[in-house]
């Protein structure tokens, strides 16, 4: 770059010199001008032209090194320079840890759910630990991300989810002009093979519910009922209070801040679920449905019942049995708060169970009580549904009004 120096005689400016580097022989190049505008014009012209021979000689080692590296991939130097100017970050190159903090604060500011924040925090913190806290975002390569994901001892679905989480983070960095290109973009996602969802049999689910009754686990029973008959996620049900269960209207209110997708939902309570909730409801209508250690509590109940349980199988069961029992597909998707397409839901859950089993599922109801207050195992009784006109008139596509014995 040309540099302007003032030439003085007896303390008075008499002209301006412009330094233009050195020539091929190492001699300094200067030009002299009487007027400052002429000198500035020379500098602008010089900066628009290719590098001076002297500067080329000064940087020849750097240039030759770059050309040698590019020879391995057969890419012209000009193409590399063009690529840099198209994809460069213009607002710095923060560490990965700093980027994660900015990203989570942004999602919290725009109102993403607490569940989303926790999920992203866990997924991104693991990656930060893997590459190092001081790793610069612009230095992360596609190979590093690939090695991190595909060397983990997890299933294909989890690997795909990790890649999705990281891609969201890097797209945020691009949006904020902190990164030029997403290193996840060209990573091949694992192919997810379709497996028929595991569902509980009506007999196993009834066994689980009756086990909760037998031991007085009303809080766990309430969660299982909300998940199995109303389609609410386990995590969502664990955040509810009894005040969110409007039994007089046969509705479960799920506030947006409790929902995974941060969307408000009003889910209907089927008649058999109503019978269970009336059986155990908290008359005070103020307390939480279940305590903060709900995960351990639910795991203990499942283990005690000794049923063929797998993760999320109660929610899968609701969807499968509701479709088999004739519920509207659109309603099932809405009640589950699912983000997938209707075609995906239908292809995954149709024909998993029979229509007869669908009816049996939504006929599971509390057993008859003995004078001692303990339930009589296997004593199915007619379900005494509330005579609430909201239940009778609701257009909630409930499959039928069950009147047989529980689990029949």
C-alpha positions, 0 to 999 in steps of 0.5 A: 500500500502506498504511503504519503510523506510530507516534504518540507523546506525550512518548516514549510510543506513544498510537496509530497512523496509516495512510497511504492515499495521496492523494485526487482533489484531491491531499490525503493520506489517513490514518486513526488507530487506538489499537491496532496490530491495528486499524491492521494490519487496516486495511492488509490491507483496503486492500491487498485493495481496488482501487487508491486514486484517488491511485495511479491518478492517479499511474500514469495515464500508464502505464495509458493507454500500456498500453491504447493498445498493447492497442487494436492487438490488441483485447485487454482489460487484464484478460486480459493481467494474467491471462495474466501471472500464469499464465505468469510465471517465478517464479525469475528471468529468466536470460540465454540463455547462462546457461540453455544452461549450466544445461541442458547441465549437467543433461543431463550429470548425468542421463547423456545421451550425449556425442554428445547433449551435443555436438549440443545444444551446437553447435545452442544456441551458434549461437542464442546467438550470433544473439540475443546472449549477454546476451539474457534468456530471457523477452525472446526472441520467437516471431518471433526464433526464426522468423527465425533458423530460416527464414532459415538456408540449410539443408534442411527436415530441419535446420530442423525439428531446430533447432526441436526442439532449441530447444523442448527448451531452452525446455521445460527453462526452463519446468520450472525456472520460469525461463520462462512460455511456450515461444516455439517452441510455435506455430511451424509446422514445415517439411513434410518431403517423403519422398525415397527413401534413397540406398543404395550398390550392392553393387558400389560397397560392395565397391569401397570395401572392396577399396580399403581392403584395397589401401592397408592401411587396416584401421581404415577397413575395420573401420568400414565393415564395422561400419556396412554389415553390422552397422548401427552408426552411424559415430560409434558405430563410431569410439568402439569398441576391438577389445576390443568386437568379440567375434569368438568370439561373433559379437557387437559390444558397444556400451556405452551411453556410446558409443551415440547414444541412450545405450542398450547394444546387442549387435549380431550380426556376419553371416558375411561381416562376420566374414570381413572382421574376421578378415581384419584383426583386431587380435590384441592386442585392446586398441587403438581400431578407428580413430584420433581423425581418423576423419572425414578418414580415412573421407572420404579412403577414400570419395574414393579409391574414387570411388563414388556416396556421400552422407552416411549412405548406408552406414547407409541401405544396411544397413537397406535390404538387411537388410529386402530380405534377409528380416531381421526388422524388429524386429531391424533397428530394434534393431541400428540403435538407431533411435528411430523407429517400425517403421511409419516404418522400414518405409515408408522402407526397404522396396522400396528394393532387391530381395531379390536385391541384399539377398543380394548385399550380405551376400555381399560378402567378402574377395578371395583373397590373392596370394603377395605379400599384395596382394589380387587384384581381382575374384577372388571366392572361397568365404567361409571362415566360422568354425566357431563354434557361436555363429554357426551356432546364433544366432537372429539372423535372418541371411538365409542362409549365403553361399557364392557369390563376393563381389559375385556 
